[in-house]
Amino acid sequence: MKLIVNGEPKESPAATLAELLTTLEYEGDWLATAVNGDLVHREDRNQHQLRPGDRIEILSPMQGG
């Protein structure tokens, strides 16, 4: 299905947000995720179903200063 991930168009077979993170090789409990502007908590990612055209933001902490 076609999705927008961090502002970039992506094609993915993932059905859930957790599956998408795995296919994009994001790992760790420290990620922040939002779908269509709504925060999706870590414990809800396995149940959060994706739909074509969803806008997903994946944020990870940055080091430095």
Phi and psi in degrees as GROMACS dihedral restraints (atoms count N, CA, C in turn):
[ dihedral_restraints ]
;  ai    aj    ak    al  type     phi  dphi    fc
    3     4     5     6     1   -89.7    20    10
    4     5     6     7     1   129.0    20    10
    6     7     8     9     1  -132.8    20    10
    7     8     9    10     1   164.7    20    10
    9    10    11    12     1  -113.4    20    10
   10    11    12    13     1   116.5    20    10
   12    13    14    15     1  -117.4    20    10
   13    14    15    16     1   117.6    20    10
   15    16    17    18     1    50.1    20    10
   16    17    18    19     1    41.6    20    10
   18    19    20    21     1    83.6    20    10
   19    20    21    22     1    -0.9    20    10
   21    22    23    24     1  -113.5    20    10
   22    23    24    25     1   135.7    20    10
   24    25    26    27     1   -65.9    20    10
   25    26    27    28     1   136.7    20    10
   27    28    29    30     1  -138.1    20    10
   28    29    30    31     1   149.2    20    10
   30    31    32    33     1  -109.4    20    10
   31    32    33    34     1   129.2    20    10
   33    34    35    36     1  -146.8    20    10
   34    35    36    37     1   143.5    20    10
   36    37    38    39     1   -84.8    20    10
   37    38    39    40     1    -2.5    20    10
   39    40    41    42     1   -63.3    20    10
   40    41    42    43     1   136.9    20    10
   42    43    44    45     1   -96.4    20    10
   43    44    45    46     1   -26.2    20    10
   45    46    47    48     1  -123.7    20    10
   46    47    48    49     1   164.8    20    10
   48    49    50    51     1   -62.7    20    10
   49    50    51    52     1   -39.7    20    10
   51    52    53    54     1   -61.0    20    10
   52    53    54    55     1   -42.8    20    10
   54    55    56    57     1   -63.5    20    10
   55    56    57    58     1   -39.6    20    10
   57    58    59    60     1   -62.2    20    10
   58    59    60    61     1   -44.9    20    10
   60    61    62    63     1   -59.6    20    10
   61    62    63    64     1   -39.6    20    10
   63    64    65    66     1   -66.2    20    10
   64    65    66    67     1   -45.7    20    10
   66    67    68    69     1   -66.5    20    10
   67    68    69    70     1   -28.5    20    10
   69    70    71    72     1   -90.5    20    10
   70    71    72    73     1     3.6    20    10
   72    73    74    75     1    63.5    20    10
   73    74    75    76     1    35.9    20    10
   75    76    77    78     1   -89.9    20    10
   76    77    78    79     1   131.4    20    10
   78    79    80    81     1  -134.2    20    10
   79    80    81    82     1   156.1    20    10
   81    82    83    84     1   112.4    20    10
   82    83    84    85     1   151.1    20    10
   84    85    86    87     1   -86.2    20    10
   85    86    87    88     1    -3.8    20    10
   87    88    89    90     1   -91.4    20    10
   88    89    90    91     1     4.3    20    10
   90    91    92    93     1   -75.7    20    10
   91    92    93    94     1   146.7    20    10
   93    94    95    96     1  -110.3    20    10
   94    95    96    97     1   134.9    20    10
   96    97    98    99     1  -130.4    20    10
   97    98    99   100     1   145.2    20    10
   99   100   101   102     1  -139.9    20    10
  100   101   102   103     1   144.7    20    10
  102   103   104   105     1  -124.7    20    10
  103   104   105   106     1   122.7    20    10
  105   106   107   108     1    52.7    20    10
  106   107   108   109     1    38.2    20    10
  108   109   110   111     1    85.3    20    10
  109   110   111   112     1    -3.9    20    10
  111   112   113   114     1  -104.0    20    10
  112   113   114   115     1   127.6    20    10
  114   115   116   117     1   -60.9    20    10
  115   116   117   118     1   134.8    20    10
  117   118   119   120     1  -117.4    20    10
  118   119   120   121     1   113.6    20    10
  120   121   122   123     1   -69.2    20    10
  121   122   123   124     1   151.9    20    10
  123   124   125   126     1   -49.0    20    10
  124   125   126   127     1   -45.3    20    10
  126   127   128   129     1   -70.5    20    10
  127   128   129   130     1   -12.0    20    10
  129   130   131   132     1  -101.2    20    10
  130   131   132   133     1    -5.1    20    10
  132   133   134   135     1   -65.3    20    10
  133   134   135   136     1   -34.2    20    10
  135   136   137   138     1   -66.1    20    10
  136   137   138   139     1   -29.6    20    10
  138   139   140   141     1   -96.1    20    10
  139   140   141   142     1   -11.9    20    10
  141   142   143   144     1   -78.1    20    10
  142   143   144   145     1   106.2    20    10
  144   145   146   147     1   -77.7    20    10
  145   146   147   148     1   134.6    20    10
  147   148   149   150     1   -91.7    20    10
  148   149   150   151     1   152.2    20    10
  150   151   152   153     1  -129.0    20    10
  151   152   153   154     1   150.3    20    10
  153   154   155   156     1   -52.9    20    10
  154   155   156   157     1   135.8    20    10
  156   157   158   159     1    88.3    20    10
  157   158   159   160     1    -4.5    20    10
  159   160   161   162     1   -57.9    20    10
  160   161   162   163     1   145.3    20    10
  162   163   164   165     1  -105.0    20    10
  163   164   165   166     1   114.0    20    10
  165   166   167   168     1  -110.2    20    10
  166   167   168   169     1   131.7    20    10
  168   169   170   171     1  -114.2    20    10
  169   170   171   172     1   130.0    20    10
  171   172   173   174     1  -122.5    20    10
  172   173   174   175     1   117.2    20    10
  174   175   176   177     1  -115.4    20    10
  175   176   177   178     1   136.5    20    10
  177   178   179   180     1  -129.7    20    10
  178   179   180   181     1   149.0    20    10
  180   181   182   183     1   -65.3    20    10
  181   182   183   184     1   149.0    20    10
  183   184   185   186     1  -111.6    20    10
  184   185   186   187     1   145.2    20    10
  186   187   188   189     1   -94.0    20    10
  187   188   189   190     1   159.0    20    10
  189   190   191   192     1   112.6    20    10
  190   191   192   193     1  -173.5    20    10
